[in-house]
Amino acid sequence: MKIITACLAIASSFACVALAQDKPAVTFRLHFRMHESGAKAEETTRHYVLALQSESSGKMNASRRLPFHTSSKGEAKELHTQALGSIIECDARDAAGGVRLNCAFESSYVEAEQAATPTPIGFLPVTHSRQVHTTVVVPLGTEAQIAQLDDPSSGNRLEIFVSAERFAGPVPAENPERR
């Protein structure tokens, strides 16, 4: 009798594992909107869309690389690059009433008013960089502001919004100007 009970317990645990594997992971479509305004910036809004399964992470890097050289002993030059633009890293997890996001954002750009002369070896042009790291539960279907930064050096304001929805298909091409 004990052998039959043990066999049934093992069989039912295998059945539970098999059923759990058949259940597809929830996929979210995340829409990030980064809005910048201020004294030194033309008002701009940038849109980023990322499809992400629950319990996974994703990264978007919409930037350009600015090359610069450093020199060490003996005039040997080493080439490095600095990413300038928008970088978004995010983890998603299914949560009651929404999606739990753990996201890091970076937005950077070269100061527009600096001289166009080449910078000395080892020095980058003046750049502005804003970084945010946050964990938040976002309700599905509702846009939420998750960060707002005032840049003390430029007087510009950067606002970061996110909306999320569940979806079960390919990400359609979207024109952000239709929103």
Rosetta blueprint (number, residue, H / E / L):
1 M L
2 K H
3 I H
4 I H
5 T H
6 A H
7 C H
8 L H
9 A H
10 I H
11 A H
12 S H
13 S H
14 F H
15 A H
16 C H
17 V H
18 A H
19 L H
20 A H
21 Q H
22 D H
23 K L
24 P L
25 A L
26 V L
27 T E
28 F E
29 R E
30 L E
31 H E
32 F E
33 R E
34 M E
35 H E
36 E E
37 S E
38 G E
39 A L
40 K L
41 A L
42 E L
43 E L
44 T E
45 T E
46 R E
47 H E
48 Y E
49 V E
50 L E
51 A E
52 L E
53 Q E
54 S L
55 E L
56 S E
57 S E
58 G E
59 K E
60 M E
61 N E
62 A E
63 S E
64 R E
65 R E
66 L E
67 P E
68 F E
69 H E
70 T E
71 S E
72 S L
73 K H
74 G H
75 E H
76 A L
77 K E
78 E E
79 L E
80 H E
81 T E
82 Q E
83 A E
84 L E
85 G E
86 S E
87 I E
88 I E
89 E E
90 C E
91 D E
92 A E
93 R E
94 D E
95 A E
96 A L
97 G L
98 G E
99 V E
100 R E
101 L E
102 N E
103 C E
104 A E
105 F E
106 E E
107 S E
108 S E
109 Y E
110 V E
111 E L
112 A L
113 E L
114 Q L
115 A L
116 A L
117 T L
118 P L
119 T L
120 P L
121 I L
122 G L
123 F L
124 L L
125 P L
126 V L
127 T E
128 H E
129 S E
130 R E
131 Q E
132 V E
133 H E
134 T E
135 T E
136 V E
137 V E
138 V E
139 P E
140 L E
141 G L
142 T L
143 E L
144 A E
145 Q E
146 I E
147 A E
148 Q E
149 L E
150 D E
151 D L
152 P L
153 S L
154 S L
155 G L
156 N E
157 R E
158 L E
159 E E
160 I E
161 F E
162 V E
163 S E
164 A E
165 E E
166 R E
167 F L
168 A L
169 G L
170 P L
171 V L
172 P L
173 A L
174 E L
175 N L
176 P H
177 E H
178 R H
179 R L
